[in-house]
Amino acid sequence: MKIAVLGTGYVGLVAGAGFADFGNDVVCLDIDGHRVSTLARGELPIYEPGLPELVRANIEAGRLHFSQSPEQVLPSAEVILICVGTPPSETGEADLSQVFSAARTIAEQRGPHFTLVAIKSTVPVGTTERVTAILETACAEETQDGEPAAVPRGPFVVVSNPEFLKEGSAVEDFMRPMRILAGLGPLRGDADEQRRLAEQARALMRRLYGPVVRTNDRLLFCDARSAELTKYASNAYLAMRVSFINDIANLCEEVGADVELVRRGMGMDTRIGAHFLFPGLGYGGSCFPKDTQALAALGRQHGLELHLVEATGRINQRQRQRLLAKLVRHLGPADAARNKTAASSSEKPLAGKIIALWGLSFKPETDDVREAPALAIIDALVDAGAQIRASDPVAHHSAAQTCARHVASLRFFADAYEAARGSDALILCTEWRQFRQPNFARLKSLMRGTALFDGRNIWDPEQVRENGFAYFGVGR
């Protein structure tokens, strides 16, 4: 099968390499020439376990290619995947300019045969219809005044095929998906033609995903609007679970309960389960923050206030502020320590303090620092006057670019223990495996202070205290 992928970001690279690994002929398109040439050499701009090996193996096998030339690729493609970015606008709505640009390119370049256009980008409800309209308008323009198109365009169907990959396990998620949604968009013609187009689209989707649904068919056909909303609803629900358990963790601190026992007790109920019930500094990344904002914005567009979704984001932001308040109460001057938040002190409450940070990416096994809690904490620490020594297994470069304005207050270290040297406190922001069982005795000998702030509740409080530290967890 000939597949074209528009966009070589996270989704595009994983999907392109994955479908190539199934034996298809795949070309990934991007307007960035440097990015295309870099990828063609098997060099990836992102960190994702297993993906470099998958990309290089399929390049060497001649199944995966990269190009800047849609006019050379799209006319022969049977399936075209739209995998471009949909960043949030100032109002929280998804910016669809890249999606519509991709649609116009497809309209201009697709071939004379039946073409399936699958939107994998996360898009709001109604986008599949708008993309279909762009392609239909191009068809009408080609035949205006009774003149045939210079290059005939064949029939097409646009489907919403949202991706549900998790950063850090994307390759595994692609190869063994929990579900695959295929939301059929509007179909042209009379009833008979619509039935033929729908059946062609379903057959091509079954063929496309055949290798991953042979033993467990989780391919769900539905309408496009339901597929589009499912993506947003899924991410918003998981984000709500994170914010819910963080709310409970904060209550635990007030009433003297242990959130680790509470969440385990909750998770033993099979109706609830343990997934995404881990208290900490909140969620980050490219999906949860953006998708909850977009879903809330969609609700407002239709006169609905989605109260749970709106509260989810507020709780998430508050969680980082609570950690800073704990830090200031422990390390700051007496006037700040008596108050609830760092902002209550007119002076910089952490001036002269050195704070070590372990973990910069928003989660383990990725170099993605978008909306990472660590970056929000860095901003707050700098504002409070602290000097920061940070370490992460892979996210140094990404964080350095994002935090360039803090160059005078922020240093990066490849070695986590070196980052802790001379610090007054250490904050664990990301639960990388390398940080789960540190040598606390070595830490004690390196640090100037004795405060450990466990932002992910991965350390045993008793073990930490036995090594002479003051332990600060979340809800414990």
Secondary structure, DSSP 8 states (H G I E B T S, - for coil): -EEEEE--SHHHHHHHHHHHHTT-EEEEE-S-HHHHHHHHTT--SS--TTHHHHHHHHHHTT-EEEES-HHHHGGG-SEEEE-----B-TTS-B--HHHHHHHHHHHHH--SS-EEEEE-S---TTHHHHHHHHHHHHHHHHTGGG---SS----EEEEE------TTSHHHHHHS-S-EEEEE----SSHHHHHHHHHHHHHHHHHHHHHHHSSS--EEEEEHHHHHHHHHHHHHHHHHHHHHHHHHHHHHHHHT--HHHHHHHHHTSTTT-STT---SS---SSSHHHHHHHHHHHHHHTT---HHHHHHHHHHHHHHHHHHHHHHHHHS-HHHHTSSSGGG-SS-TTTT-EEEEE--SSSTT----TT-HHHHHHHHHHHTT-EEEEE-SS-HHHHHHHTGGGTTTEEE-SSHHHHHTT-SEEEE-S--GGGSS--HHHHHHH-SS-EEEETT--S-HHHHHHTT-EEE-S--
